[in-house]
Amino acid sequence: MSHLKQDADPAHREDPRSRGTGSLVLGGTAVVAFCCPFLPEALPPLVRFLPLYLVIPLGICAVVWGSPDLWRARRSERPAPVRARLGVLLGTLGILGPLVWFFFYLGAG
């Protein structure tokens, strides 16, 4: 009986804001945008190179949107949402990938 009571308790319901879907979408988009220059050369340059300007802002947004979900999960001692973790990871890769490439490009040139 206590199990049924616990499920019906509103304090045990998952917060809909803490799923991390937005962070995952933004982080995935940042990583995909970083790969756009590797598309075939038959595509116009606007399609191949314009997304590069959005990689770092999308990565920053993914980290900013996913961090509160991770903090909220840590504060309530629940396991962190997997989507938020992946979103923050992909957002971090979206931020660091272009920066690492840029420093290697400067070092090689």
N, C-alpha and C positions, 0 to 999 in steps of 0.2 A: 504494500500500500504506500509506503514511503517513496518507492520508486515512481509511482504515478504522480504523487504530489510534487516530486522534484522536477519532473518533466513539465508539469503545468505551471511551475513557478516562473514568472516573467524574468527573474534575475538570471536564470540559467539559459535563456534563449541567446542565440548568437546575434551580435550586433550586425545589422546589414551593412554598415559602413566599413566593417573590418575584414572584408573578403580580399581586398587587394587586386581586384580585377583591373581597375584603372591603371594601377602601377604596372601590372603585367603587360597590358596593351601598349602603354607608352614605351616601356623598356624594349619590348619586341619590335616595335616600330623603329626605335632608334637603331637597333642592331641591323634590321633589314635596310634602313636608309643608308647605313654605312657601307653596305654591300652593293649599292646601286651602280657605282662606276664599273663594276665587273659585268654589267649587262652587255649584250651584243652592241657593236658599234653602229648597227643599222638604226638603232633608236636615236631620236633627236637628243642633242646635248642637254636640253632642258629636262628631259626625263632621267638622264643618267647622272647629272651633276647637281641639280637643284636640291634633291634631298640631303646632300652633304651639309648644306647650311642649317639643316634642322636636327642633325644628329645630337649635338651637345645640348641644345635646349630641350629636346625630347628626353634625353638621359637625365638631365637635371630635374625635369618634371616627374619622371618615374621615381627617382629617389625621394623627392619631396612628398609625393603622394603615397608612397609605400611606407615611409618611416613612421608616420603616426599609427598606422595599423600595427607595426611591429612593437612600438612603444606601448600601445594599448594592450596588446597581448602579453607583453612582459609584466606590465603593472597588475593585470588580473591573474597572472600566473597560469595562463592557458598556453597551449602550443601556438606558435605564430602561424598565421595563414600561409600556406605554401605559395599561393599566388603573389602575396606581398613580398615574400622572400625572393622569389624568382624575378619579380618586377624590379626590386632594388638591385639585385645582381645584374640583370640585363641593363638597367640604367647606368650602373657603375661601369659596365663594359662599354656602353655607348659614350660615356664621358672619357674614359681612359684610352679607348681604342684610337680615336683621332689624335689625341695628344701624344701617345706613344709613336704613332705613325709620323707625326709632324717632327718630333725630335730625332727620329731615325732619318728622316728625309733631310733635315738640316745637317746632321752629322755625316751623312754620306755625300752631301754636295759640297 
